């Protein structure tokens, strides 16, 4: 199976603690790296996980709060010091650009690579990036400033050839690509062997959704329906639901509610407040509503499957 | 003896490594904290050393390179989140203000405290801050951008009363402050007991000089003459002197040369390049020229004496 891993570099909330780093993740899809959020210390977390900076082409920022962006200047200038030449693309709400501009204009003179900023309309659910094998969708979230999550989805591949059927009918190798692309095969006697008999369906596509920071959003479940893995913030324990509402964050139970309503494969919770004394209890509280839940922690690598 | 400690929070150079954090120190003088440089991760280092943020009133920045300033936005906004109300003063070259402005205008709305920026003329050696018991001097350094070090010096206290002499002459308690301030005492018969006989000299003042980043500067020794502790960058081993010249950094031997010429009490070297494979060898190389040298390392606390 092709690589589709999530590296957790930081899963704390705004007030820094010695337990967690600020928000940052790296999605590794077939060896290409995509960063989501870039809190202070992102470059150190990156190095600690022995990820290769030259494979990082895109950074997706959820919103312009310090604990999600303060790692950008350091990361960008370090890549310059390391002699990077490939373009880097930063996607995020328009508000992020001011910090990026100061970083580039003041600290990155003479760098041999370019940074391109792509503003994202956080109110829309649409494709914000795609290549041959995957696409990234924005997920409108509800927070105190414009904010969106990101949905990473593999594109459907081609169907697989049923070698034994191909051999049995003596179909030449030259036709394999046509058949993969959807063609059927006609025997000399005019009998048509349908495409579906010659192939098995393509490998199921996998998907990962990152939803942080956000108040509880019942309508989010429809957008992340049946994703294999959902990372949803669970800043507060269930008993602090009023506080969660006030600061537009979610509780453990609310994260689990969205996961359950969306019928996701697995839930990973993070963005933990310092008010969470016992993270295992926080996990159990979440699992009461959605059993297949894990706690994010720095250094963790989760395989999307 | 009153507290005069240096906490090393980061002593690496610009390319981050897993061995060292970016430049940052905290000077603790009698319980008041002064930060010198504020590389990425400063706030975490601060918390890790269990220093109290409410005691931090001033930050002194040597120069506007990322590895000396990228911790400022995070530190400043965290203090806001923690409910700080006391003013914070940031001193440094004019160039630092742009980053500070973005941090304040974009990420610190609604904060209950004010940050004041005090530009420093890095070409001059002068007092840039003082209070009743200490003063901070700028130290012009030679780097690729305007850069200065900082000299922290205790002010001379008052002389100590020689209790046995005071008692022998029956001098009333009401006169103690006058005598401390320099007065002599006249006996009923007109004999003058000179001030010098009534007192012993004030406790010797202590001083600490921070010199990073800088090319070797023979003239620096005069400015840091006889400081108790000198922190001097030693980015490169002696064999990379040409590289040190090119990037306007110093080698182990050059740091030691300045320490020896200045007759300082102790030398602490830091700002280590990733090219230093063996830090103990780097230390020995420095000690060949200046014996009383220590290697900086994160978490270290050095007592100035």
Interface residues (C-beta under 8 A of the other chain):
Chain A: X14 X15 X16 X17 X18 X22 X40 X41 X43 X44 X47 X48 X64 X65 X66 X70 X71 X73 X74 X77 X78 X81 X82 X95 X98 X99 X102 X106 X107
Chain B: X14 X15 X16 X17 X18 X22 X40 X41 X43 X44 X47 X48 X64 X65 X66 X70 X71 X73 X74 X77 X78 X81 X82 X95 X98 X99 X102 X106 X107
